[in-house]
Amino acid sequence: MTRRRIAFVATHPVQYYSPWYASLARHHDLTVFYALKATGADQARAGFDIEFEWDTPLLEGYHHEWLNNVAQHPDLSFSGCDTPEIGARLEAGGFDALVVLGWNKKSSVQALLAARRQKLPVFVRGDSILNSPRSAAVKLLKYLPYRMIMPRMAHYLYPGARAREYLEYYGVPARRLHYLPHMVDTARIGSDAAEARGSGEAARLRRQSGAGVADTILLTVGKLIGRKRISMLLQAYRRMLAAEPDLVGRSQLWIVGSGPEQCELEAVAMSYGLPVRFWGFQNQTVLPAFYAAADCQVLASDDDTWGLVVNEGFAAGLPAIVSNLCGCVPNMIFDGETGWQFGTEEELQDCLRLAVLNSRSLDMQDIARVNQAHSFAQGQACFDAALERVLS
């Protein structure tokens, strides 16, 4: 492996990417350019509905630089990340390649144009998928411009089958497509989950919720916003219990997260007398204990281009029920092995029943295999292979 000088351009520090940068920096000379210093208020506006700071280090273990953001109102909108100096910073850095995270911010476009002028090889990291909800008019308007621009714009680091399908739809040739899995810090999460089991913290959470040793804990983690479809999950859970009287008293649904729909969802759960526990927002160092305490995760979203909470759960050995609209499904969810996928509310109801009956009998080696395929080690190998193909 050749050690390279690599520049990344990102909007702001993200809890999933920062540990990967630190891992990558052990193999390459890495500089991450950030356009925005996100605040607790920015997190609240992003859908969490509360102000907070992540409790894991986001800027340690790799070199980073802040770009001068000249936007009138700096935020995560397209025009809220405006960093015209990126061209000069790239030229001064003497980089071998540039990686741009997404292309839907002005700072990303500025970096792409600067790299093109400098003849600097560019990789775009994106996870857009075709089944994201868009009107027919929007899809039609995008088609021809995207078909003209995307095949020539960059090389692409796609995380899974649906992201590759998206890129192929817009005419990106195979020689510009390079697989790079979506990753989380599997080692930290797995270690923290094991510690929570060994120390009794996972058992304490179950006792705190009144769950018996044999009860199945169904866990959903995320913002309490419309596209996460927590309301549909509650209805499916209610109908599952109504249709399966023998399962009443054998499970609980835990909802970890915060958001504008929390009060409404709590009222729905209370009105039906469901065994649901709302735990509120839990930060990164606390989450592994919840994964360790649970038996199966549920992701009901209708608009998630991936679903990194599934990666987190797998790192803790937790199977998952996932909407087939989520981008991770073809790569991570194998029915009856690593969990179950569903399309309709009725299918979700049946998946919940299967999880209560069978989640503890799944072969954890299947989950471990998929987890390993989405580890930093595997990501490093894929990234190095992409660099060698393009730069050699």
TIPA-404872 format. One record per residue (C-alpha): x, y negated, z. Coordinates in nm, 4 decimals. Layout:
<atoms>
{X: X	Y: Y	Z: Z}
...
</atoms>
This chain:
<atoms>
{X: 0.0000	Y: 0.0000	Z: 0.0000}
{X: 0.1294	Y: -0.3461	Z: -0.0976}
{X: 0.0857	Y: -0.6178	Z: 0.1618}
{X: -0.1038	Y: -0.9069	Z: 0.0001}
{X: -0.1879	Y: -1.2684	Z: 0.0819}
{X: -0.5674	Y: -1.2763	Z: 0.0880}
{X: -0.7984	Y: -1.5741	Z: 0.1370}
{X: -1.1571	Y: -1.5329	Z: 0.2540}
{X: -1.4176	Y: -1.8082	Z: 0.2259}
{X: -1.7118	Y: -1.7744	Z: 0.4639}
{X: -1.9800	Y: -2.0012	Z: 0.6010}
{X: -1.9176	Y: -1.9435	Z: 0.9734}
{X: -1.7820	Y: -1.6801	Z: 1.2140}
{X: -2.0107	Y: -1.3753	Z: 1.2224}
{X: -2.0046	Y: -1.1105	Z: 1.4955}
{X: -1.9937	Y: -0.8247	Z: 1.2431}
{X: -1.7166	Y: -0.9618	Z: 1.0213}
{X: -1.4724	Y: -1.1072	Z: 1.2762}
{X: -1.3488	Y: -0.7707	Z: 1.4104}
{X: -1.3041	Y: -0.6489	Z: 1.0534}
{X: -1.0879	Y: -0.9529	Z: 0.9749}
{X: -0.8749	Y: -0.8702	Z: 1.2795}
{X: -0.8394	Y: -0.5113	Z: 1.1588}
{X: -0.7603	Y: -0.6225	Z: 0.8034}
{X: -0.4981	Y: -0.8717	Z: 0.9255}
{X: -0.2841	Y: -0.5820	Z: 1.0465}
{X: -0.2363	Y: -0.4758	Z: 0.6836}
{X: -0.2477	Y: -0.8026	Z: 0.4870}
{X: -0.1627	Y: -1.1703	Z: 0.5369}
{X: -0.5143	Y: -1.2980	Z: 0.5870}
{X: -0.6550	Y: -1.6509	Z: 0.6041}
{X: -1.0274	Y: -1.7010	Z: 0.6600}
{X: -1.1612	Y: -2.0440	Z: 0.5652}
{X: -1.4795	Y: -2.1444	Z: 0.7477}
{X: -1.7191	Y: -2.4184	Z: 0.6394}
{X: -1.9336	Y: -2.4530	Z: 0.9509}
{X: -1.8918	Y: -2.4372	Z: 1.3270}
{X: -2.2241	Y: -2.2756	Z: 1.4189}
{X: -2.3668	Y: -2.3858	Z: 1.7525}
{X: -2.6111	Y: -2.2284	Z: 1.9921}
{X: -2.8788	Y: -2.4498	Z: 1.8394}
{X: -2.7934	Y: -2.3093	Z: 1.4943}
{X: -2.8487	Y: -1.9570	Z: 1.6314}
{X: -3.1890	Y: -2.0611	Z: 1.7632}
{X: -3.2865	Y: -2.2056	Z: 1.4245}
{X: -3.1659	Y: -1.8865	Z: 1.2526}
{X: -3.4562	Y: -1.6979	Z: 1.4116}
{X: -3.3372	Y: -1.5996	Z: 1.7606}
{X: -3.5469	Y: -1.8834	Z: 1.9106}
{X: -3.2969	Y: -1.9271	Z: 2.1949}
{X: -2.9572	Y: -2.0938	Z: 2.2125}
{X: -2.6598	Y: -1.8690	Z: 2.2851}
{X: -2.2987	Y: -1.7922	Z: 2.1971}
{X: -2.1757	Y: -1.4446	Z: 2.1004}
{X: -1.9864	Y: -1.2813	Z: 2.3882}
{X: -1.7291	Y: -1.1018	Z: 2.1719}
{X: -1.4282	Y: -1.2939	Z: 2.0323}
{X: -1.4988	Y: -1.4275	Z: 1.6848}
{X: -1.1685	Y: -1.6043	Z: 1.6132}
{X: -0.9071	Y: -1.3708	Z: 1.7583}
{X: -0.6677	Y: -1.1372	Z: 1.5770}
{X: -0.6546	Y: -1.3163	Z: 1.2417}
{X: -0.5590	Y: -1.6544	Z: 1.0992}
{X: -0.8469	Y: -1.8913	Z: 1.0310}
{X: -0.8818	Y: -2.2519	Z: 0.9210}
{X: -1.1745	Y: -2.4908	Z: 0.9345}
{X: -1.2628	Y: -2.6685	Z: 0.6132}
{X: -1.3778	Y: -3.0295	Z: 0.6140}
{X: -1.7526	Y: -3.0009	Z: 0.5615}
{X: -1.8704	Y: -3.3269	Z: 0.4042}
{X: -2.2393	Y: -3.2322	Z: 0.3944}
{X: -2.4712	Y: -3.5013	Z: 0.5246}
{X: -2.6459	Y: -3.2418	Z: 0.7384}
{X: -2.4101	Y: -2.9456	Z: 0.7962}
{X: -2.6085	Y: -2.6244	Z: 0.8274}
{X: -2.6564	Y: -2.2877	Z: 0.6558}
{X: -2.8580	Y: -2.4246	Z: 0.3634}
{X: -2.6985	Y: -2.4366	Z: 0.0170}
{X: -2.5977	Y: -2.8019	Z: 0.0456}
{X: -2.5183	Y: -2.7754	Z: 0.4179}
{X: -2.1802	Y: -2.6142	Z: 0.3394}
{X: -1.9963	Y: -2.8632	Z: 0.1184}
{X: -1.6171	Y: -2.8249	Z: 0.1248}
{X: -1.4573	Y: -2.9837	Z: -0.1846}
{X: -1.1069	Y: -2.9494	Z: -0.0380}
{X: -1.1124	Y: -2.5710	Z: -0.0752}
{X: -0.9383	Y: -2.5905	Z: -0.4153}
{X: -0.6355	Y: -2.7694	Z: -0.2725}
{X: -0.6231	Y: -2.5323	Z: 0.0261}
{X: -0.6269	Y: -2.2281	Z: -0.2005}
{X: -0.3575	Y: -2.3706	Z: -0.4258}
{X: -0.1334	Y: -2.4557	Z: -0.1311}
{X: -0.1742	Y: -2.1103	Z: 0.0213}
{X: -0.0128	Y: -1.9122	Z: -0.2604}
{X: -0.2718	Y: -1.6365	Z: -0.2322}
{X: -0.2832	Y: -1.3163	Z: -0.4340}
{X: -0.6628	Y: -1.2951	Z: -0.4265}
{X: -0.9747	Y: -1.4646	Z: -0.2938}
{X: -1.2769	Y: -1.2980	Z: -0.1337}
{X: -1.5951	Y: -1.5068	Z: -0.1218}
{X: -1.8755	Y: -1.3905	Z: 0.1057}
{X: -2.1874	Y: -1.4429	Z: -0.1029}
{X: -2.2534	Y: -1.7042	Z: -0.3699}
{X: -2.5564	Y: -1.8893	Z: -0.2319}
{X: -2.3746	Y: -2.1806	Z: -0.0652}
{X: -2.2143	Y: -2.4865	Z: -0.2231}
{X: -1.8840	Y: -2.4015	Z: -0.0532}
{X: -1.8904	Y: -2.0583	Z: -0.2187}
{X: -1.9456	Y: -2.2120	Z: -0.5629}
{X: -1.6668	Y: -2.4627	Z: -0.4990}
{X: -1.4296	Y: -2.1791	Z: -0.4096}
{X: -1.5283	Y: -1.9752	Z: -0.7153}
{X: -1.4748	Y: -2.2688	Z: -0.9526}
{X: -1.1413	Y: -2.3577	Z: -0.7914}
{X: -1.0184	Y: -2.0000	Z: -0.8204}
{X: -1.1211	Y: -1.9895	Z: -1.1855}
{X: -0.9205	Y: -2.3049	Z: -1.2565}
{X: -0.6205	Y: -2.1579	Z: -1.0751}
{X: -0.6610	Y: -1.8155	Z: -1.2407}
{X: -0.6781	Y: -1.6621	Z: -0.8934}
{X: -0.8405	Y: -1.3152	Z: -0.8879}
{X: -1.1769	Y: -1.3324	Z: -0.7102}
{X: -1.3883	Y: -1.0745	Z: -0.5305}
{X: -1.7441	Y: -1.1575	Z: -0.4281}
{X: -1.8849	Y: -0.9702	Z: -0.1317}
{X: -2.2625	Y: -0.9503	Z: -0.1580}
{X: -2.5427	Y: -0.7124	Z: -0.0671}
{X: -2.8390	Y: -0.8481	Z: -0.2670}
{X: -3.0860	Y: -0.5824	Z: -0.3774}
{X: -3.3588	Y: -0.5786	Z: -0.6404}
{X: -3.6512	Y: -0.5052	Z: -0.4104}
{X: -3.6076	Y: -0.8214	Z: -0.2011}
{X: -3.9419	Y: -1.0052	Z: -0.2080}
{X: -3.9318	Y: -1.2555	Z: -0.4938}
{X: -4.2079	Y: -1.3848	Z: -0.7185}
{X: -4.2190	Y: -1.2688	Z: -1.0791}
{X: -4.1510	Y: -1.6270	Z: -1.1878}
{X: -3.8341	Y: -1.6512	Z: -0.9781}
{X: -3.7091	Y: -1.3163	Z: -1.1072}
{X: -3.7726	Y: -1.4248	Z: -1.4658}
{X: -3.5967	Y: -1.7591	Z: -1.4194}
{X: -3.2930	Y: -1.5872	Z: -1.2660}
{X: -3.2541	Y: -1.3116	Z: -1.5208}
{X: -3.0861	Y: -1.4799	Z: -1.8189}
{X: -2.8576	Y: -1.7192	Z: -1.6226}
{X: -2.7457	Y: -1.4359	Z: -1.3949}
{X: -2.6857	Y: -1.2074	Z: -1.6945}
{X: -2.4645	Y: -1.4744	Z: -1.8491}
{X: -2.2706	Y: -1.5754	Z: -1.5371}
{X: -2.2337	Y: -1.2720	Z: -1.3122}
{X: -2.0506	Y: -1.0330	Z: -1.5488}
{X: -1.7739	Y: -1.2940	Z: -1.5932}
{X: -1.7716	Y: -1.4647	Z: -1.2561}
{X: -1.5744	Y: -1.2216	Z: -1.0386}
{X: -1.5121	Y: -0.8697	Z: -0.9233}
{X: -1.7694	Y: -0.7449	Z: -0.6733}
{X: -1.7342	Y: -0.5605	Z: -0.3437}
{X: -2.0706	Y: -0.3871	Z: -0.3124}
{X: -2.1717	Y: -0.2011	Z: 0.0082}
{X: -2.4093	Y: 0.0607	Z: -0.1223}
{X: -2.6191	Y: 0.2137	Z: -0.3987}
{X: -2.8849	Y: -0.0579	Z: -0.4056}
{X: -2.6351	Y: -0.3436	Z: -0.4203}
{X: -2.4613	Y: -0.1692	Z: -0.7117}
{X: -2.7983	Y: -0.1266	Z: -0.8851}
{X: -2.8565	Y: -0.5026	Z: -0.8458}
{X: -2.5203	Y: -0.5897	Z: -1.0004}
{X: -2.5684	Y: -0.3462	Z: -1.2885}
{X: -2.9141	Y: -0.4938	Z: -1.3537}
{X: -2.7465	Y: -0.8288	Z: -1.4180}
{X: -2.4906	Y: -0.6760	Z: -1.6513}
{X: -2.1805	Y: -0.6518	Z: -1.4327}
{X: -1.9535	Y: -0.3904	Z: -1.5955}
{X: -1.8300	Y: -0.0887	Z: -1.4003}
{X: -1.4679	Y: -0.2100	Z: -1.4088}
{X: -1.5708	Y: -0.5088	Z: -1.1941}
{X: -1.7571	Y: -0.2994	Z: -0.9344}
{X: -1.5669	Y: -0.1863	Z: -0.6246}
{X: -1.7257	Y: -0.0026	Z: -0.3329}
{X: -1.6683	Y: -0.1492	Z: 0.0131}
{X: -1.9001	Y: -0.0136	Z: 0.2850}
{X: -2.0837	Y: -0.2331	Z: 0.5310}
{X: -1.8993	Y: -0.1942	Z: 0.8605}
{X: -1.9299	Y: -0.2718	Z: 1.2293}
{X: -1.6754	Y: -0.2193	Z: 1.5045}
{X: -1.7593	Y: 0.1498	Z: 1.5395}
{X: -1.4710	Y: 0.2173	Z: 1.7791}
{X: -1.5765	Y: -0.0515	Z: 2.0289}
{X: -1.9459	Y: 0.0304	Z: 2.0124}
{X: -1.8864	Y: 0.4044	Z: 2.0399}
{X: -1.6510	Y: 0.3591	Z: 2.3341}
{X: -1.8868	Y: 0.1189	Z: 2.5131}
{X: -2.1823	Y: 0.3536	Z: 2.4577}
{X: -1.9856	Y: 0.6486	Z: 2.5963}
{X: -1.8872	Y: 0.4403	Z: 2.8973}
{X: -2.2524	Y: 0.3417	Z: 2.9548}
{X: -2.3492	Y: 0.7084	Z: 2.9573}
{X: -2.0598	Y: 0.8102	Z: 3.1807}
{X: -2.1020	Y: 0.5243	Z: 3.4293}
{X: -2.4751	Y: 0.5749	Z: 3.4652}
{X: -2.5645	Y: 0.2361	Z: 3.3129}
{X: -2.7708	Y: 0.3997	Z: 3.0377}
{X: -2.9577	Y: 0.6084	Z: 3.2949}
{X: -3.0131	Y: 0.2957	Z: 3.5068}
{X: -3.1810	Y: 0.1183	Z: 3.2140}
{X: -3.4112	Y: 0.4153	Z: 3.1667}
{X: -3.5007	Y: 0.4211	Z: 3.5362}
{X: -3.5577	Y: 0.0454	Z: 3.5328}
{X: -3.8142	Y: 0.0986	Z: 3.2585}
{X: -3.9785	Y: 0.3900	Z: 3.4384}
{X: -3.8702	Y: 0.6443	Z: 3.1757}
{X: -3.8206	Y: 1.0045	Z: 3.2782}
{X: -3.5191	Y: 1.2102	Z: 3.1781}
{X: -3.7228	Y: 1.3969	Z: 2.9163}
{X: -3.8997	Y: 1.0892	Z: 2.7759}
{X: -3.8102	Y: 0.9687	Z: 2.4257}
{X: -3.7008	Y: 0.6073	Z: 2.4041}
{X: -3.7702	Y: 0.4468	Z: 2.0669}
{X: -3.5595	Y: 0.1314	Z: 2.0262}
{X: -3.5849	Y: -0.1599	Z: 1.7859}
{X: -3.3195	Y: -0.4341	Z: 1.7853}
{X: -3.3432	Y: -0.7666	Z: 1.6050}
{X: -3.5023	Y: -1.1056	Z: 1.5734}
{X: -3.8744	Y: -1.1145	Z: 1.6444}
{X: -3.9736	Y: -1.2676	Z: 1.3124}
{X: -4.2235	Y: -1.1704	Z: 1.0457}
{X: -3.9980	Y: -0.9808	Z: 0.8083}
{X: -3.8926	Y: -0.7419	Z: 1.0870}
{X: -4.2555	Y: -0.6177	Z: 1.0978}
{X: -4.2634	Y: -0.5493	Z: 1.4718}
{X: -4.6409	Y: -0.5940	Z: 1.4622}
{X: -4.6670	Y: -0.3044	Z: 1.2157}
{X: -4.4418	Y: -0.0965	Z: 1.4395}
{X: -4.6710	Y: -0.1611	Z: 1.7364}
{X: -4.9775	Y: -0.0579	Z: 1.5347}
{X: -4.8092	Y: 0.2590	Z: 1.4078}
{X: -4.7000	Y: 0.3469	Z: 1.7620}
{X: -5.0526	Y: 0.2880	Z: 1.8927}
{X: -5.2033	Y: 0.5121	Z: 1.6243}
{X: -4.9419	Y: 0.7816	Z: 1.6812}
{X: -5.0308	Y: 0.7981	Z: 2.0513}
{X: -5.4041	Y: 0.7967	Z: 1.9727}
{X: -5.3662	Y: 1.0798	Z: 1.7218}
{X: -5.1335	Y: 1.2877	Z: 1.9423}
{X: -5.2786	Y: 1.2974	Z: 2.2966}
{X: -5.0144	Y: 1.5513	Z: 2.3992}
{X: -4.7446	Y: 1.2884	Z: 2.3362}
{X: -4.8962	Y: 1.0239	Z: 2.5625}
{X: -4.6623	Y: 0.9661	Z: 2.8548}
{X: -4.3671	Y: 1.1237	Z: 2.6734}
{X: -4.2203	Y: 0.8118	Z: 2.5104}
{X: -4.1591	Y: 0.4395	Z: 2.5395}
{X: -4.0900	Y: 0.1719	Z: 2.2797}
{X: -3.8149	Y: -0.0737	Z: 2.3714}
{X: -3.7922	Y: -0.4041	Z: 2.1864}
{X: -3.4568	Y: -0.5792	Z: 2.2201}
{X: -3.4443	Y: -0.9252	Z: 2.0700}
{X: -3.5980	Y: -1.2685	Z: 2.0759}
{X: -3.7818	Y: -1.4870	Z: 1.8300}
{X: -4.0899	Y: -1.6974	Z: 1.7630}
{X: -4.3267	Y: -1.3972	Z: 1.7553}
{X: -4.2355	Y: -1.2674	Z: 2.1022}
{X: -4.5390	Y: -1.3993	Z: 2.2930}
{X: -4.7803	Y: -1.2775	Z: 2.0268}
{X: -4.6208	Y: -0.9316	Z: 2.0170}
{X: -4.6247	Y: -0.9032	Z: 2.3962}
{X: -4.9960	Y: -0.9891	Z: 2.3941}
{X: -5.0677	Y: -0.7202	Z: 2.1334}
{X: -4.8778	Y: -0.4539	Z: 2.3288}
{X: -5.0548	Y: -0.5498	Z: 2.6501}
{X: -5.3997	Y: -0.5528	Z: 2.4903}
{X: -5.3574	Y: -0.1905	Z: 2.3809}
{X: -5.1894	Y: -0.0803	Z: 2.7039}
{X: -4.8886	Y: 0.0506	Z: 2.5143}
{X: -4.5772	Y: 0.1757	Z: 2.6961}
{X: -4.3641	Y: -0.1037	Z: 2.5454}
{X: -4.0800	Y: -0.2867	Z: 2.7186}
{X: -3.9584	Y: -0.6243	Z: 2.5890}
{X: -3.5975	Y: -0.6730	Z: 2.6976}
{X: -3.5340	Y: -1.0087	Z: 2.5293}
{X: -3.2092	Y: -1.1062	Z: 2.3608}
{X: -2.9076	Y: -0.8911	Z: 2.4525}
{X: -2.5569	Y: -0.9931	Z: 2.3537}
{X: -2.2932	Y: -0.7801	Z: 2.1794}
{X: -2.1203	Y: -0.6399	Z: 2.4878}
{X: -2.4527	Y: -0.5341	Z: 2.6411}
{X: -2.6142	Y: -0.3743	Z: 2.3358}
{X: -2.4178	Y: -0.0448	Z: 2.3406}
{X: -2.5781	Y: 0.0472	Z: 2.6742}
{X: -2.9221	Y: 0.0141	Z: 2.5151}
{X: -2.8193	Y: 0.2304	Z: 2.2208}
{X: -2.6809	Y: 0.4848	Z: 2.4693}
{X: -3.0044	Y: 0.4850	Z: 2.6690}
{X: -3.2299	Y: 0.5327	Z: 2.3657}
{X: -3.3110	Y: 0.8423	Z: 2.1603}
{X: -3.3981	Y: 0.6920	Z: 1.8215}
{X: -3.3786	Y: 0.3481	Z: 1.6630}
{X: -3.6518	Y: 0.1975	Z: 1.4428}
{X: -3.5952	Y: -0.0659	Z: 1.1730}
{X: -3.9255	Y: -0.1599	Z: 1.0102}
{X: -3.8085	Y: -0.4611	Z: 0.8056}
{X: -3.9472	Y: -0.5326	Z: 0.4613}
{X: -3.6621	Y: -0.7681	Z: 0.3675}
{X: -3.3234	Y: -0.6506	Z: 0.4959}
{X: -3.0575	Y: -0.6217	Z: 0.2279}
{X: -2.8785	Y: -0.3729	Z: 0.4543}
{X: -2.9601	Y: -0.3363	Z: 0.8261}
{X: -2.6375	Y: -0.3440	Z: 1.0287}
{X: -2.8185	Y: -0.2506	Z: 1.3491}
{X: -2.8393	Y: 0.0984	Z: 1.1969}
{X: -2.4580	Y: 0.1031	Z: 1.1750}
{X: -2.4415	Y: -0.0052	Z: 1.5394}
{X: -2.6805	Y: 0.2688	Z: 1.6448}
{X: -2.4920	Y: 0.5346	Z: 1.4490}
{X: -2.1696	Y: 0.4251	Z: 1.6203}
{X: -2.3426	Y: 0.5078	Z: 1.9494}
{X: -2.4763	Y: 0.8404	Z: 1.8141}
{X: -2.8346	Y: 0.7204	Z: 1.7682}
{X: -3.0516	Y: 0.8421	Z: 1.4757}
{X: -3.2792	Y: 0.5931	Z: 1.3036}
{X: -3.6207	Y: 0.5538	Z: 1.1445}
{X: -3.5777	Y: 0.2967	Z: 0.8664}
{X: -3.8084	Y: 0.1290	Z: 0.6156}
{X: -3.7240	Y: 0.2401	Z: 0.2635}
{X: -3.7138	Y: -0.1292	Z: 0.1683}
{X: -3.3864	Y: -0.1712	Z: 0.3622}
{X: -3.0658	Y: -0.1567	Z: 0.1611}
{X: -2.8891	Y: 0.0924	Z: 0.3881}
{X: -3.1350	Y: 0.3772	Z: 0.3316}
{X: -2.9743	Y: 0.5590	Z: 0.0321}
{X: -2.6320	Y: 0.5554	Z: 0.1985}
{X: -2.7204	Y: 0.6217	Z: 0.5619}
{X: -3.0650	Y: 0.7770	Z: 0.6123}
{X: -3.0998	Y: 1.1438	Z: 0.5231}
{X: -3.4385	Y: 1.2769	Z: 0.6307}
{X: -3.4203	Y: 1.5232	Z: 0.9161}
{X: -3.0420	Y: 1.4800	Z: 0.9445}
{X: -2.9562	Y: 1.1208	Z: 1.0404}
{X: -3.3170	Y: 1.0097	Z: 1.0901}
{X: -3.6189	Y: 0.9428	Z: 0.8727}
{X: -3.7276	Y: 0.6867	Z: 0.6151}
{X: -4.0788	Y: 0.5580	Z: 0.5562}
{X: -4.2754	Y: 0.3445	Z: 0.3130}
{X: -4.6260	Y: 0.2985	Z: 0.4491}
{X: -4.7533	Y: 0.2395	Z: 0.8014}
{X: -4.8970	Y: 0.5921	Z: 0.7993}
{X: -4.5530	Y: 0.7311	Z: 0.7138}
{X: -4.4022	Y: 0.5260	Z: 0.9959}
{X: -4.6593	Y: 0.6754	Z: 1.2319}
{X: -4.5531	Y: 1.0246	Z: 1.1258}
{X: -4.1832	Y: 0.9372	Z: 1.1620}
{X: -4.2446	Y: 0.8174	Z: 1.5170}
{X: -4.4124	Y: 1.1505	Z: 1.5944}
{X: -4.1174	Y: 1.3406	Z: 1.4474}
{X: -3.8747	Y: 1.1308	Z: 1.6507}
{X: -4.0572	Y: 1.1974	Z: 1.9775}
{X: -4.0611	Y: 1.5702	Z: 1.9027}
{X: -3.7245	Y: 1.6176	Z: 1.7326}
{X: -3.4791	Y: 1.3271	Z: 1.7688}
{X: -3.2747	Y: 1.5079	Z: 2.0357}
{X: -3.2443	Y: 1.8195	Z: 1.8217}
{X: -3.0738	Y: 1.6484	Z: 1.5264}
{X: -2.7142	Y: 1.7489	Z: 1.4575}
{X: -2.5012	Y: 1.4600	Z: 1.5812}
{X: -2.2253	Y: 1.5650	Z: 1.3399}
{X: -2.4371	Y: 1.4338	Z: 1.0520}
{X: -2.4602	Y: 1.0930	Z: 1.2180}
{X: -2.0877	Y: 1.1010	Z: 1.3019}
{X: -2.0033	Y: 1.1769	Z: 0.9378}
{X: -2.2011	Y: 0.8783	Z: 0.8095}
{X: -2.0626	Y: 0.6617	Z: 1.0881}
{X: -1.7064	Y: 0.7483	Z: 0.9877}
{X: -1.7851	Y: 0.6593	Z: 0.6273}
{X: -1.8715	Y: 0.3063	Z: 0.7482}
{X: -1.5746	Y: 0.2558	Z: 0.9795}
{X: -1.2957	Y: -0.0029	Z: 0.9519}
{X: -1.0555	Y: 0.2742	Z: 0.8485}
{X: -1.2729	Y: 0.3713	Z: 0.5531}
{X: -1.3302	Y: 0.0062	Z: 0.4665}
{X: -0.9563	Y: -0.0554	Z: 0.4692}
{X: -0.8993	Y: 0.2295	Z: 0.2244}
{X: -1.1722	Y: 0.1013	Z: -0.0090}
{X: -1.0488	Y: -0.2580	Z: 0.0079}
{X: -0.6889	Y: -0.1564	Z: -0.0635}
{X: -0.8040	Y: 0.0544	Z: -0.3582}
{X: -0.9943	Y: -0.2444	Z: -0.5028}
{X: -0.6900	Y: -0.4692	Z: -0.4621}
{X: -0.4638	Y: -0.2186	Z: -0.6357}
{X: -0.7031	Y: -0.1736	Z: -0.9280}
{X: -0.7352	Y: -0.5465	Z: -0.9895}
{X: -0.3925	Y: -0.6816	Z: -0.8951}
{X: -0.1572	Y: -0.4070	Z: -1.0110}
</atoms>
